[in-house]
């Protein structure tokens, strides 16, 4: 039981270190790091509630919302604000 808990914690830790890329869809990025929803909402990007989020990449969303994609990636990967 203790070993299972340790493995589970390691898995979660590794997932948190995954880098979000501009080619990921918003849906993929949210599954990978659900906490980025707050970053997106604070920037006025409510894409996660839009059906298009399953097919729209972060690069496309940045363009539509007038953000530089590199600034968006910095925000979602490092918890910065836009």
Number of C-alpha atoms within 10 A of each C-alpha: 5 7 8 9 10 10 11 12 12 12 11 10 11 10 12 14 11 12 15 22 18 18 13 18 21 27 22 18 25 18 11 17 18 12 14 21 19 15 20 19 12 12 15 11 17 14 19 17 11 12 10 14 19 17 13 18 20 24 20 18 21 18 12 10 12 9 15 13 17 13 14 24 20 16 17 24 18 13 13 12 14 16
